[in-house]
Amino acid sequence: MESNSTLIFIISSFCLGAVLIMMRNSVPEKLKRGMASIAVVMILFAFFLILYSFFNMGSNP
């Protein structure tokens, strides 16, 4: 169950980043910096989760 929620988080964070990049002209100026900061933090955490799962791949029975 834990791997499913991790996978969903990784996919959703990358989708959020992609949507913000594609729709950067239609996002209001007041929200751009905040949403971009949240997306960067989520994507960095997703990369951390990917690396963590690779390092722990062999240790789980």
Buried (B, 14 or more C-beta within 10 A) or exposed (E): EEEEEBEEBBEEBBEBBEEBEEEEEEEEEEEEEEBBEBBEEBBEEBEEBEEEBEEEEEEEE
